[in-house]
Amino acid sequence: MLTIAPQGKAQTALTCQGEGGRVEFSCKTWTEIQSGIQSGLDSIIVPVGGAEQSGPYIAVGKHNVRAQMLADRIAYGVGNTLVAPVISYVPEGSTSPRTSHMKFAGTLSVPPAVFEGVLKGAAESLRVQGFRKIIFLGDHGGYQSYMERVAQELNHSWRGQAFVLYLKDYYEVIPRQYADYLRSHGHASEVGMHAELSDTSLMLATDPSLVRLEKLRSASKPTASDGVYGGDPRRATAELGQIGIDMQIRTAVAAIQSFNRSHP
């Protein structure tokens, strides 16, 4: 769990003190949660992260930290919204044979059916307590289709008693608008698929303690064998990353506000 400074800068203290404690589900007592629901609190974000290799220069908790911090800031932006604990065990590839990120140390993977079951269980647990709007926010591309399918299934089975918003725009703004911005501002060859300029810049803007910056600056260009897929992370900066973070937050807040207007 993160706390958030007034200007939105992340602090990594594992405590419910500070502004982060105001929106985090884990920082509330059951009576506080029940009282909030009885007073009209009906929305909660379920952040989804993951533990995976991200090259030699970003720690494996990247998605968990980013999902938690940005979910907190998005909840502030929307208002009257809580943030559930991050779902951190996600599909990352097969274990036998080892595929995708599972080829590297530092990755944890569960089968897609297990992941979908966790999403359904978490959402159903929140629905029966009185939350009517449950928002799936995923920071990793590999499980987006599973999240979308679970949202469709739950919306069908709940028959209008409660709703799931699969927050597709939160993820897609990075490989689309943010990548386009970087390419048009002198970084075209440095934008790739994973652990490259955009990924590393986003992490520097979120929590720089997870980036081995000194080693990165003096490194030769990393390759796929290092876990970096395309592009080049060596000129990543927090300033570049903040542009992407701001895009994600603005896009997500607007999408949730639109959803709330259509689901009063």
Buried (B, 14 or more C-beta within 10 A) or exposed (E): BBBBEEEBEBBBEEEBEBBBBBBBBEBBEEEEBBEBBEEEBBBBBBBBBBBBBBBBBBBBBBBBBBBBBBBBBBBBBBEEBBBBEBBBBBBBBEEEEEEBBBBBEBBBBBEBEEBBEBBBEBBBEBBEEBBBBBBBBBBBEBBBEBBBBBBEBBBEEBEEEBBBBBBBBBBBBBEEBBBEBBBEEEBEEBBBBBBBBBBBBBBBBBBEEBBBBEEBEEBEEBEEEBBBBBBBBBBBBBEBBBBBBBBBBEBBBEBBEEBBEEBE
